[in-house]
Amino acid sequence: MATRTTKPLSRDSGEPPNRRNAQLDALDWIPDVVVLSDARGSIVFTNQSTERMTGRRRSELIGSPIEVLVPERVRKREPATSP
């Protein structure tokens, strides 16, 4: 899993709206699962592959904590610690 902290996806991101929409459209067609979250860990974007792989609709995932994508049996284990 790759993670990266980025600027929030908002209207005031400083990028022209058409460019931002084009970037999100490109992410939507990537065959791998793409999930973007904000600094609080809330899902702000998922692509079509995420819907296919999880069986959950985008509208259901947006605003949810990222942990909802981790299977419950894995969530029950002790969380990993960073070195």
Residue pairs with C-beta under 8 A, 6 or more apart in sequence:
5 39
6 36
7 13
8 38
8 39
8 44
9 20
9 24
9 36
9 44
9 45
11 17
13 20
24 45
27 34
27 36
27 45
27 47
28 34
28 47
28 48
29 47
29 48
30 47
30 49
31 49
32 49
33 46
33 47
33 49
33 50
33 53
33 54
34 45
34 46
34 47
34 49
34 50
35 43
35 45
35 46
35 47
35 50
35 61
35 66
35 69
36 43
36 44
36 45
36 46
37 43
37 44
37 66
38 44
41 65
41 66
41 67
42 63
42 64
42 65
42 66
43 61
43 62
43 63
43 64
43 65
43 66
43 68
43 69
44 62
45 62
46 58
46 61
46 62
50 56
50 58
50 61
51 57
51 58
54 61
54 69
56 68
61 68
61 69
67 75
